[in-house]
Amino acid sequence: MTEKEKMLSGQLYDPSDPELSQLRLRARKLARRYNLTDEDEPELQAEILRQLLSCSKELPLLQAPIYFDYGCNTHFGKFSGANFNFTCLDVCPVYIGDNVMIGPNVTIATPLHPMLYEERNIRQRGDCSFYNLEYAKPVVIGDNCWLASNVVVCGGVTIGEGSVIGAGSVVTRNVPPMSLAAGNPCRVIRPLTEKDRMQGPF
């Protein structure tokens, strides 16, 4: 099993693997190119995003700057987007549904590190090079969600369809559909209901 296969399946893997290092370098170069574009260059932006987000059928609206570990492990649905400083550490797959609004300074972080330091610390190979082991868990954000500013979504979390995550929340557990959740750690405050409607049905 390759290190990439281990990574995507949630097993301990070596991130210094040459294949993974090249994929990260490619993603970071593409993100830097994107971050140097302007809003009046939509064709150039789309060209870069098609390369960066090669597994996404739909291109999101992303306000630069953006940061990705791999890009190719992130899947966007239609009409989704993110405001300034979107950081996506997509070591494991990240699935973002349709009509998802992501506020400024949001981080999605799939990587995890072993709890015991003996497994977490730097190691040395026979050739005297150094490495460490990590693992990751996927993130799923359902359709029609809104993540307000400065939200952190941790690996292994699923946010149910239609939910709203309050500003500054750190989401470490699943959030059920149609919920208002906030806090550090993020907790469900209440369900979203017809009382939240601001105008008549569409």
trRosetta pair geometry for C-beta under 8 A, 3 or more apart (Angstrom, degrees):
i j d omega theta_ij theta_ji phi_ij phi_ji
1 5 4.7 -122 -171 87 88 129
1 6 5.7 105 133 -56 118 86
1 11 7.9 38 126 54 148 154
2 5 4.6 100 54 5 78 101
2 6 7.0 -138 98 -3 44 85
2 17 7.6 114 173 -174 85 154
2 19 7.0 -6 177 42 128 154
3 6 5.5 -51 -149 37 36 114
3 7 6.2 42 150 -26 66 104
3 13 4.7 120 -163 -170 77 108
3 14 5.2 -74 -125 53 134 81
3 15 7.8 176 166 -82 129 24
3 17 3.6 -168 56 -56 158 160
3 19 6.9 159 58 53 105 109
3 20 5.9 -83 108 -22 120 126
4 7 5.5 -51 -148 32 32 115
4 8 6.4 22 159 -12 66 107
4 13 7.8 119 -63 -164 14 152
4 17 7.1 -139 -42 101 71 149
4 19 5.7 -67 -41 106 121 131
4 20 6.0 178 -80 -69 83 93
4 23 7.8 94 -106 -7 120 152
5 8 6.1 -57 -142 40 29 104
5 9 6.2 15 161 -8 64 116
6 9 6.1 -73 -147 46 25 102
6 11 4.2 -84 -163 74 83 113
6 12 6.9 -39 168 82 125 38
6 13 3.8 151 102 -85 117 110
7 11 7.5 -74 -57 58 21 72
7 13 4.4 -85 -65 43 74 164
7 15 7.6 96 -98 -91 127 71
7 20 6.8 118 -32 -101 158 135
7 91 5.9 -108 -176 176 109 88
7 92 7.2 -153 155 -75 73 65
7 135 7.7 -169 -128 -136 50 51
7 136 6.5 30 -171 24 73 117
8 73 7.3 -151 -109 -119 97 124
8 92 6.4 129 -137 -124 43 63
8 93 7.0 54 -150 -31 89 88
10 92 6.3 34 -79 -101 76 135
10 135 5.8 54 -178 178 52 109
10 136 6.3 -113 -113 76 60 55
10 137 5.8 46 -121 -94 114 61
10 138 7.7 -75 -71 -18 109 80
11 135 6.1 -116 130 -120 16 115
12 114 7.4 14 -103 -57 119 112
12 119 7.6 -90 -116 -178 145 114
12 133 4.5 23 -176 173 107 124
12 134 7.1 159 -141 82 66 13
12 135 5.0 -64 -84 -60 47 107
13 17 7.3 -47 165 -16 100 132
13 20 7.9 128 139 -53 125 158
13 133 6.7 144 62 -149 20 79
13 134 6.9 -39 59 66 70 61
13 135 6.7 111 10 -96 80 63
14 17 5.1 112 92 -45 93 91
14 131 5.1 2 -149 175 109 139
14 132 7.7 147 -132 76 67 32
14 133 6.2 -49 -82 -97 59 69
15 20 5.8 -119 -156 119 52 145
15 21 7.8 106 154 -68 65 73
15 91 7.9 -55 -103 -125 115 123
15 131 7.8 168 50 -160 64 93
15 132 7.4 -8 30 71 101 78
15 134 6.0 9 -29 33 119 114
16 20 7.6 78 83 71 5 115
16 21 6.4 21 -162 -60 42 117
16 129 7.8 -175 138 148 152 120
16 131 4.7 -121 27 -116 135 100
16 132 7.9 100 -17 30 111 59
17 20 4.4 71 70 16 98 109
17 21 6.6 -169 85 -14 45 87
18 21 5.5 -54 -141 36 30 114
18 22 6.4 29 161 -18 65 105
19 22 6.0 -59 -154 35 28 108
19 23 6.6 26 151 -17 64 107
20 23 5.6 -53 -147 36 35 112
20 24 6.3 34 155 -18 67 104
21 24 5.9 -55 -149 37 30 109
21 25 6.3 31 153 -20 64 107
22 25 5.6 -52 -145 36 32 113
22 26 6.3 37 155 -22 64 104
23 26 5.7 -52 -150 34 31 113
23 27 6.5 29 154 -17 64 106
23 70 5.4 7 143 -130 113 92
23 72 7.0 -81 -164 25 115 127
24 27 5.7 -56 -149 37 33 110
24 28 6.2 26 157 -16 67 109
24 69 5.8 -43 -119 -178 95 65
24 70 6.4 -56 -88 -82 61 65
25 28 6.0 -59 -145 39 29 107
25 29 6.3 29 156 -19 65 107
26 29 5.9 -58 -150 35 27 109
26 30 6.4 23 155 -15 64 108
27 30 5.8 -58 -149 39 31 109
27 31 6.2 30 154 -19 66 107
27 52 6.2 95 -137 -143 70 85
27 68 4.8 -103 172 98 122 104
27 69 6.4 42 91 122 155 24
27 70 5.2 -155 -51 -145 155 18
27 71 4.2 178 -128 -4 109 111
27 72 7.3 -116 -82 -6 114 83
28 31 5.6 -49 -142 37 34 112
28 32 6.3 38 155 -21 64 103
28 67 7.8 12 -118 -148 78 73
28 68 7.5 -152 -76 69 53 69
29 32 5.8 -53 -149 35 31 111
29 33 6.5 34 151 -20 63 104
30 33 5.6 -52 -150 35 34 114
30 34 6.4 36 151 -20 65 104
30 48 5.6 156 -170 -171 90 92
30 51 5.6 -151 -123 100 140 111
30 52 4.2 180 126 -80 141 100
30 68 8.0 -25 77 51 104 123
30 71 6.6 -10 72 -47 136 168
31 34 5.5 -53 -149 36 34 113
31 35 6.2 35 153 -22 66 106
31 52 6.5 108 -63 -125 68 141
31 65 7.7 68 166 -174 97 83
31 66 5.5 -124 -147 92 101 83
31 67 5.8 89 176 -113 155 37
31 68 5.5 179 -68 25 132 88
31 71 7.4 -159 -54 -69 100 124
32 35 5.6 -53 -146 35 32 113
32 36 6.7 28 155 -17 63 105
33 36 6.0 -63 -157 35 31 108
33 37 7.3 39 147 -32 63 99
33 48 5.4 -164 102 -123 113 135
34 37 5.8 -49 -161 14 40 115
34 45 6.4 78 -141 -135 87 73
34 48 4.6 177 -77 123 90 148
34 49 6.9 83 -106 -62 133 75
34 52 6.9 -29 -38 -28 137 154
34 62 7.4 9 165 94 139 126
34 64 5.9 -172 135 -95 83 114
34 66 6.1 -25 101 42 135 112
35 64 4.5 153 -124 -161 54 119
35 65 4.2 26 -124 -119 118 86
35 66 6.6 -153 -71 31 91 65
36 64 7.9 -140 -5 -168 21 160
37 41 4.8 -124 -168 76 103 132
37 44 5.4 -175 -123 104 132 118
37 45 5.1 177 116 -76 158 85
37 48 7.1 -155 -26 7 143 147
37 64 6.6 155 59 -35 79 151
38 41 5.2 92 59 3 71 106
39 42 7.5 16 179 -63 49 79
41 44 4.2 -23 161 37 109 118
41 45 5.9 122 105 -25 82 91
42 45 5.5 -55 -144 39 34 114
42 46 6.1 36 158 -21 68 105
43 46 5.8 -53 -147 35 30 111
43 47 6.5 34 152 -22 63 105
44 47 5.6 -52 -149 33 33 114
44 48 6.5 29 155 -16 65 104
45 48 6.0 -59 -152 37 31 108
45 49 6.2 24 155 -15 67 110
45 62 8.0 -171 -177 58 117 90
46 49 5.8 -57 -143 41 31 109
46 50 6.3 38 156 -27 65 103
46 59 5.7 41 -134 171 82 174
47 50 5.9 -51 -151 28 27 113
47 51 7.1 20 152 -11 59 104
48 51 6.0 -62 -160 38 35 107
48 52 6.0 24 151 -14 72 113
49 52 5.4 -57 -134 45 36 108
49 53 5.3 -9 178 21 76 111
49 56 7.9 -50 159 63 97 135
49 59 5.0 95 112 -144 136 111
49 60 7.4 -147 -162 46 144 68
49 62 7.0 154 -100 23 129 125
50 53 7.1 -59 -113 59 16 78
50 54 7.1 58 163 -97 51 60
50 59 6.7 -48 -68 -85 71 122
51 54 6.5 -9 -166 -67 27 95
52 68 6.5 126 -179 37 113 153
52 71 4.0 -101 175 -161 74 149
52 72 7.8 -134 167 -53 38 63
53 56 4.0 -6 150 14 113 125
53 59 6.9 137 69 -118 134 68
53 60 7.5 132 -61 14 177 96
53 71 5.5 -105 -74 179 51 90
53 72 7.3 170 -139 -91 27 37
53 74 5.9 -64 -127 80 94 99
53 76 6.5 -2 -176 6 146 113
54 71 7.2 75 4 124 80 99
54 72 4.9 -8 43 -115 104 90
55 72 5.5 96 -15 -172 105 60
55 73 6.9 45 22 -102 147 16
55 74 7.1 148 61 68 110 39
55 75 5.4 -67 119 -85 106 83
56 59 6.6 110 113 -88 125 42
56 60 7.2 -68 -177 -17 157 89
56 74 6.7 -12 -55 107 112 75
56 75 5.5 163 -93 -141 69 44
56 76 4.4 21 -138 34 130 86
57 75 7.9 27 3 -159 79 89
57 78 8.0 -46 95 -59 97 83
58 76 5.6 -108 79 106 87 93
58 77 6.0 25 42 166 135 26
58 78 4.3 -155 -109 -88 167 61
58 79 7.6 -40 163 -8 149 45
58 80 7.4 102 102 26 125 93
59 76 7.2 54 -148 76 16 138
60 76 4.3 -106 -46 -162 109 162
60 80 4.9 -50 -116 91 106 80
60 81 4.8 160 176 -95 93 57
60 82 6.7 38 145 1 138 84
60 96 7.5 6 -76 96 140 139
61 80 7.7 -171 27 103 76 36
61 81 3.4 -20 64 -106 84 139
61 82 7.8 175 92 27 61 47
62 66 5.1 9 165 -67 132 142
62 81 6.1 -152 -66 -153 44 80
62 82 5.3 11 -122 53 75 92
62 86 6.2 -99 -147 35 101 141
63 66 7.9 136 78 -56 39 94
63 81 7.6 75 -17 166 82 109
63 82 6.7 -127 27 103 80 60
63 83 5.1 -7 39 -153 134 39
63 84 5.1 -59 109 -64 116 54
63 86 7.7 113 56 -11 72 108
63 104 7.9 -50 76 -95 132 85
64 84 7.5 1 102 -121 29 69
65 84 6.9 43 36 -160 61 75
65 85 6.0 34 70 -85 86 53
66 82 7.2 101 -108 83 107 127
66 85 7.8 173 -94 -132 38 12
66 86 5.0 -10 -123 64 83 95
66 87 7.8 171 -167 -80 52 39
66 88 7.7 -5 -177 10 95 101
67 85 7.7 0 3 -160 107 53
67 86 7.2 -174 32 95 68 53
67 87 4.5 -7 67 -115 113 75
67 88 7.1 165 91 27 62 60
68 71 4.2 81 129 -66 154 77
68 74 6.7 -101 -133 -5 124 139
68 87 8.0 -179 -73 -157 38 46
68 88 5.1 -8 -109 69 75 97
68 89 7.9 168 -156 -88 42 29
68 90 6.2 -14 -159 16 92 111
69 73 7.7 -22 79 40 100 124
69 88 7.1 -114 9 109 81 64
69 89 4.7 64 -29 -145 126 55
69 90 5.4 -167 49 43 101 61
69 91 5.8 -25 101 -60 160 68
69 111 7.8 125 -73 -36 164 118
70 73 4.7 47 84 6 130 107
70 74 7.6 155 80 -13 84 88
70 90 5.1 -108 47 84 96 97
70 91 7.1 123 -9 -93 123 35
71 74 6.1 -66 -157 25 32 109
71 88 7.9 99 -90 86 49 121
71 90 6.9 147 -43 49 16 137
72 90 7.9 179 61 106 44 133
73 90 4.0 171 82 145 106 111
73 91 7.2 -52 81 118 166 4
73 92 6.8 173 171 134 138 16
73 93 5.2 -129 -178 -99 89 50
73 94 6.4 81 123 12 84 81
74 88 5.5 33 -86 149 145 148
74 90 4.5 -101 -54 -91 91 159
74 93 7.6 157 -88 -159 32 55
74 94 4.5 -11 -115 64 76 110
74 96 7.0 13 -176 1 92 111
75 93 6.8 9 -3 -170 110 102
75 94 6.8 179 26 90 68 57
75 95 5.0 -9 64 -114 113 64
75 96 6.7 175 89 29 58 68
76 80 5.1 -150 -167 66 100 126
76 96 5.0 -14 -112 72 60 112
76 100 7.9 -130 -148 44 81 120
77 80 5.4 87 66 -18 74 127
77 96 6.3 -133 10 109 83 64
77 97 4.5 1 1 176 146 35
77 98 3.7 -97 137 -64 134 56
77 99 7.4 -46 102 7 120 52
77 100 6.8 99 49 -2 107 106
77 143 6.6 -54 77 -100 169 82
78 98 4.9 4 53 -125 75 97
78 99 7.5 6 92 -38 70 66
79 98 6.0 43 50 -171 95 79
79 99 4.9 6 97 -80 114 63
80 96 5.5 155 158 135 163 113
80 97 7.0 143 -71 90 138 42
80 98 6.5 -140 -45 -147 102 26
80 99 6.4 -68 -76 -15 73 7
80 100 4.1 18 -129 46 113 85
80 101 7.6 -137 -145 -61 65 34
80 102 7.5 49 176 -9 92 102
81 100 7.8 169 25 85 39 69
81 101 7.0 -2 62 -120 75 53
81 102 6.7 -141 109 34 41 90
82 86 3.7 52 137 -77 146 146
82 102 3.7 -25 -107 79 82 122
82 103 7.8 -33 -153 43 67 12
82 106 6.4 -118 -148 49 113 121
83 86 7.1 132 65 -51 42 98
83 102 6.6 -151 12 103 73 67
83 103 5.3 -15 27 -167 129 35
83 104 4.1 -70 109 -64 121 68
83 105 8.0 -28 92 3 102 55
83 106 7.7 95 50 2 86 105
83 149 7.4 -46 67 -96 140 86
84 104 4.4 12 56 -127 86 104
84 105 7.0 7 96 -40 83 65
85 104 5.8 57 44 -171 101 78
85 105 4.7 11 92 -85 129 55
85 106 7.8 135 101 26 79 50
86 102 6.1 64 -110 120 120 134
86 106 5.8 -2 -120 62 72 89
87 106 7.4 -164 35 98 71 48
87 107 4.4 -11 70 -112 109 81
87 108 7.3 -174 98 32 62 59
87 109 7.8 12 116 -68 105 84
88 94 6.0 -117 -167 34 115 170
88 107 7.7 -176 -76 -155 37 49
88 108 4.8 10 -122 56 72 107
89 107 7.4 21 -2 -175 100 93
89 108 6.8 -159 35 99 66 62
89 109 4.7 29 43 -126 125 60
89 110 5.8 -152 103 31 84 73
89 111 5.4 -69 143 0 130 102
90 93 7.1 14 -170 -135 98 22
90 94 4.6 -91 -115 -2 103 117
90 108 7.3 31 -72 103 76 114
90 110 6.1 63 -130 10 32 132
91 110 4.8 -154 47 88 85 111
91 111 4.6 79 4 -71 149 85
91 134 7.6 -59 -164 112 164 120
91 136 3.8 -180 97 -63 116 161
91 155 8.0 -28 56 -98 109 130
92 110 4.2 -150 39 173 91 143
92 136 3.9 -170 -23 120 103 114
92 137 5.7 -101 33 130 164 8
92 138 4.4 -117 135 -73 118 61
92 139 7.5 122 87 -4 103 70
92 155 6.6 90 34 -140 129 110
93 110 7.9 132 55 -105 26 160
93 138 4.7 -2 67 -121 79 117
93 139 7.9 -151 107 40 55 58
94 108 5.6 85 -130 135 140 145
94 110 6.5 -127 -66 -46 95 126
94 138 6.8 -172 -78 -160 39 75
94 139 4.9 3 -122 60 79 100
94 140 8.0 -175 -159 -78 45 37
94 141 7.9 14 180 3 85 100
95 138 7.1 32 -1 172 96 117
95 139 7.2 -167 33 97 64 57
95 140 4.7 -1 62 -119 110 73
95 141 6.9 -174 97 32 62 62
96 100 5.1 -120 178 48 95 158
96 102 7.8 -37 -145 -46 139 129
96 141 4.9 6 -119 58 64 115
97 100 5.5 117 64 -45 70 116
97 141 6.0 -131 7 105 86 69
97 142 5.0 9 -11 175 149 30
97 143 3.7 -111 145 -69 139 53
97 144 7.2 -43 103 4 128 52
97 145 7.0 97 47 7 113 100
97 161 7.0 -30 56 -106 173 83
98 143 4.6 5 52 -127 83 101
98 144 7.1 7 90 -41 77 66
99 143 6.0 47 49 -172 95 80
99 144 4.9 12 94 -86 117 59
100 141 5.6 78 -130 125 149 122
100 143 7.1 -118 -56 -141 87 31
100 144 7.2 -58 -80 -18 57 8
100 145 5.0 8 -126 56 89 84
100 146 7.6 -179 -162 -79 55 37
100 147 7.6 21 177 1 97 97
101 145 7.4 -144 38 103 66 52
101 146 4.5 -1 64 -117 109 79
101 147 7.1 -170 98 32 61 60
102 106 4.9 -113 -179 42 100 157
102 147 5.0 7 -122 57 65 110
102 151 8.0 -117 -151 51 78 120
103 106 5.8 114 66 -43 65 114
103 146 7.7 58 -35 176 97 81
103 147 6.0 -131 14 106 86 67
103 148 4.7 23 -8 -171 152 32
103 149 3.9 -101 137 -66 132 54
103 150 7.4 -43 101 5 119 50
103 151 6.9 96 49 4 106 104
103 167 7.1 -58 84 -103 164 86
104 149 4.8 2 58 -123 78 101
104 150 7.5 5 95 -40 71 64
105 149 5.7 48 48 -170 101 82
105 150 4.7 1 100 -81 120 62
106 147 5.3 81 -123 121 145 127
106 149 7.2 -120 -55 -142 83 33
106 150 7.1 -99 -81 -52 53 6
106 151 4.9 3 -124 57 94 85
106 152 7.6 -179 -160 -78 57 37
106 153 7.6 23 179 -4 99 99
107 151 7.6 -158 37 98 60 53
107 152 4.8 -3 65 -116 103 77
107 153 7.2 -168 98 29 57 65
108 139 5.4 -154 -168 70 112 165
108 141 8.0 -89 -104 -32 135 126
108 153 4.7 -11 -115 63 72 110
109 152 6.6 -6 8 -169 115 95
109 153 7.1 162 25 81 66 56
109 154 5.9 -24 71 -118 96 51
109 155 6.3 -76 112 -36 64 83
110 136 4.3 49 137 -171 97 115
110 137 6.1 -153 -161 65 82 45
110 138 6.3 -5 -128 -111 126 26
110 139 5.7 -123 -82 -16 93 102
110 155 4.2 91 -153 -101 44 101
111 134 5.6 8 -166 155 105 136
111 135 7.6 143 -153 88 61 29
111 136 4.8 -51 -100 -93 44 100
111 155 6.5 -165 38 -49 14 139
112 134 6.7 159 79 -176 43 89
112 135 5.5 -27 67 78 95 76
112 136 5.9 153 12 -103 81 39
112 137 6.3 31 -14 -1 129 94
112 155 5.2 -112 -42 54 103 146
112 156 7.8 27 -47 -20 138 113
113 120 5.1 64 164 -128 108 109
113 134 5.3 -49 -97 -121 68 93
113 135 7.9 149 -97 30 24 68
114 117 8.0 173 100 -81 101 14
114 119 3.6 -63 113 100 168 119
114 120 4.6 -146 63 -62 92 82
114 133 7.0 36 -18 93 120 100
114 134 7.7 -135 -14 -116 75 47
114 135 7.7 76 -58 10 73 104
115 119 7.9 34 51 55 47 121
115 120 7.6 -151 65 -45 8 125
116 119 5.0 70 76 15 93 103
116 120 6.7 176 90 -9 43 98
117 120 5.1 -67 -135 47 39 109
117 121 5.5 48 167 -40 78 102
118 121 6.6 -37 -134 15 20 111
119 133 6.6 -68 174 68 79 120
120 132 7.0 15 174 -168 43 120
120 133 7.8 -111 -113 65 31 77
121 132 6.9 -135 125 -119 23 108
122 130 5.2 5 180 -176 113 117
122 131 7.2 148 -155 78 70 20
122 132 5.1 -66 -101 -68 51 102
123 130 6.9 153 79 -155 40 65
123 131 5.7 -29 63 70 90 72
123 132 6.4 137 9 -97 83 49
123 133 7.6 25 3 -16 128 91
124 128 6.3 -16 -172 -142 110 37
124 129 7.3 155 -152 81 64 31
124 130 5.6 -36 -97 -99 66 69
125 128 7.0 -50 73 19 73 15
125 129 5.0 0 38 59 117 81
125 130 7.5 -149 4 -80 82 20
125 131 6.5 48 -38 7 104 112
136 155 5.5 -135 -165 -130 66 146
137 155 3.8 115 53 157 86 100
137 156 3.5 11 118 -62 148 81
138 155 7.3 78 27 -157 11 78
138 156 7.2 81 58 -88 47 35
139 153 5.6 94 -148 132 141 120
139 154 7.9 170 -91 100 116 25
139 155 6.4 -97 -55 -120 93 42
139 156 7.4 -10 -82 23 64 19
139 157 5.5 10 -127 61 85 80
139 158 7.6 173 -163 -82 47 45
140 157 7.6 -148 41 107 63 53
140 158 4.3 0 63 -118 107 84
140 159 7.1 -165 100 30 62 61
141 145 5.3 -114 177 46 96 149
141 147 7.3 -54 -138 -38 142 123
141 153 7.2 -44 -70 -132 112 170
141 158 7.9 -169 -74 -155 32 48
141 159 4.8 7 -123 52 67 113
142 145 5.7 107 68 -38 70 116
142 158 7.4 60 -38 176 95 85
142 159 6.0 -132 12 100 85 67
142 160 5.1 4 3 -177 148 28
142 161 3.6 -104 145 -70 136 58
142 162 7.1 -39 104 3 121 54
142 163 7.1 81 51 14 114 98
142 177 6.5 -46 72 -103 167 90
143 161 4.9 9 55 -130 78 102
143 162 7.3 10 94 -44 73 65
144 161 5.8 49 49 -174 101 80
144 162 4.6 3 100 -85 117 60
145 159 5.5 72 -122 122 157 123
145 160 7.9 139 -82 89 116 36
145 161 7.0 -122 -52 -143 88 31
145 162 6.6 -45 -80 -1 59 5
145 163 5.2 -1 -121 60 97 71
145 164 7.2 177 -162 -80 65 38
145 165 7.3 27 177 -6 109 98
146 163 7.9 -140 38 106 63 47
146 164 4.8 -1 62 -118 101 79
146 165 7.1 -163 98 29 57 67
147 151 4.5 -118 -179 50 102 154
147 153 7.2 -62 -123 -43 146 119
147 159 7.7 49 -73 130 104 177
147 165 4.7 -1 -120 54 67 118
148 151 6.1 110 64 -39 57 114
148 164 7.3 46 -30 -180 101 86
148 165 6.3 -147 17 93 80 66
148 166 5.6 -17 33 -163 137 27
148 167 4.0 -80 121 -66 124 69
148 168 7.9 -30 97 3 108 56
148 169 7.7 85 54 8 97 104
149 167 4.8 11 58 -129 78 104
149 168 7.5 14 96 -42 73 63
150 167 5.7 54 49 -173 99 78
150 168 4.7 9 99 -83 121 54
151 165 5.1 75 -124 117 147 125
151 166 7.9 141 -87 85 107 34
151 167 7.0 -106 -54 -133 83 33
151 168 7.1 -24 -79 15 53 9
151 169 5.1 3 -123 57 87 85
151 170 7.8 176 -162 -81 55 32
151 171 6.7 23 -178 -13 102 109
152 169 7.4 -146 37 103 65 53
152 170 4.7 -2 62 -119 110 72
152 171 6.8 -170 93 23 56 71
153 157 5.4 -134 -174 68 89 141
153 159 7.1 -72 -125 -31 130 125
153 165 7.9 -16 -76 -164 100 177
153 171 4.7 -9 -114 59 64 120
154 157 5.6 97 68 -22 65 122
154 170 7.1 42 -30 175 110 82
154 171 6.3 -162 15 89 79 63
154 172 5.0 17 34 -108 139 61
157 171 5.2 98 -158 129 163 105
157 172 6.9 -137 -77 -164 122 13
157 173 6.7 96 -115 120 96 6
157 174 6.0 174 -153 -83 63 50
157 175 7.6 31 -177 -2 105 85
158 174 4.8 5 57 -124 82 101
158 175 7.5 -145 102 38 55 62
159 163 5.4 -129 175 62 94 134
159 165 6.7 -56 -133 -48 143 124
159 171 6.8 -14 -74 -176 112 159
159 174 7.4 -169 -77 -156 37 56
159 175 4.6 11 -128 51 70 113
160 163 5.3 90 70 -27 74 124
160 174 7.4 66 -34 173 92 93
160 175 5.8 -130 15 104 85 70
160 176 4.8 -5 6 173 152 29
160 177 3.3 -108 149 -63 124 56
160 178 7.0 -59 113 5 116 52
160 179 6.7 71 57 11 116 105
161 177 4.6 4 53 -127 73 111
161 178 7.1 0 94 -39 72 72
162 177 5.6 54 45 -173 101 84
162 178 4.5 3 97 -79 126 67
162 192 6.6 -136 143 58 107 141
163 175 5.1 132 178 127 168 123
163 176 7.3 140 -79 89 131 41
163 177 6.2 -134 -45 -146 97 32
163 178 6.4 -91 -75 -40 66 9
163 179 4.7 -2 -122 52 106 73
163 180 7.4 -178 -161 -74 74 27
163 181 6.4 5 -179 9 120 107
163 192 7.4 -178 -117 -6 47 127
164 179 7.6 -142 37 99 64 47
164 180 5.1 -10 66 -112 104 69
164 181 7.4 162 85 28 54 64
164 192 6.8 100 7 -68 108 134
165 169 5.1 -123 174 53 96 145
165 171 6.2 -46 -136 -62 141 129
165 175 6.9 -133 -83 -41 100 173
165 181 5.6 -23 -111 74 67 91
165 182 6.8 140 -171 -86 51 61
165 186 6.5 -17 -147 -142 102 145
166 169 5.3 104 69 -40 72 118
166 180 7.1 56 -45 -180 100 85
166 181 6.9 -140 3 100 89 41
166 182 2.8 3 34 -101 133 118
166 183 7.3 48 61 -23 124 52
166 186 7.8 167 43 -129 87 99
166 189 7.8 55 -23 -17 132 136
167 182 7.6 11 40 -135 45 114
168 182 7.7 47 69 -165 81 94
168 184 6.9 -71 142 -38 87 113
169 181 6.8 94 -145 121 160 83
169 182 5.0 -122 -77 -144 120 50
169 183 5.9 31 -120 43 89 30
169 184 6.4 -173 -145 -64 42 69
169 186 4.1 60 -177 -91 115 110
170 183 7.9 -65 36 116 72 48
170 184 4.4 59 18 -124 108 87
170 185 5.7 -79 85 -120 96 54
170 186 5.9 -161 72 -26 41 90
171 175 6.6 -56 -145 -31 122 118
171 181 7.4 76 -107 116 103 131
171 185 7.7 97 -120 -170 21 78
171 186 4.3 -19 -95 26 62 148
172 185 4.9 -56 24 -143 121 122
172 186 6.8 157 15 32 69 88
173 185 7.1 66 2 160 100 128
173 186 7.2 -155 42 75 81 88
175 179 5.5 -147 174 68 95 132
175 181 4.8 -112 -129 -2 127 159
175 186 7.0 -45 -73 128 118 125
175 188 6.4 147 -141 -76 81 94
176 179 5.1 92 71 -31 77 134
176 188 6.7 10 29 -91 96 146
178 191 5.8 29 120 -163 94 88
178 192 4.7 -122 -179 50 76 99
179 188 4.8 -54 -175 -132 135 107
179 189 7.7 139 173 41 86 64
179 190 7.4 174 -153 95 71 30
179 191 5.8 -58 -103 -111 64 51
179 192 6.5 -147 -90 -9 11 88
180 188 7.3 103 76 -159 48 63
180 189 4.8 -48 102 55 96 110
180 190 5.5 6 48 58 108 72
180 191 7.6 112 12 -175 80 6
180 192 5.8 114 -35 -64 88 87
181 186 5.1 63 148 169 108 104
181 187 6.3 -155 -153 101 89 23
181 188 4.7 -47 -95 -96 97 49
181 189 6.2 176 -105 -1 34 80
182 186 6.2 -84 -168 -137 10 81
182 187 7.4 -32 66 54 43 61
182 189 6.0 10 25 -36 93 124
183 186 5.3 143 64 -114 70 37
183 187 5.2 -11 51 21 136 86
188 191 7.9 16 179 -64 119 54
192 196 5.2 -48 -160 14 83 156
193 196 6.0 123 61 -1 50 95
194 197 5.5 -22 -168 -7 56 119
197 200 7.7 59 154 -109 128 13
197 201 7.6 -31 -152 -72 149 59
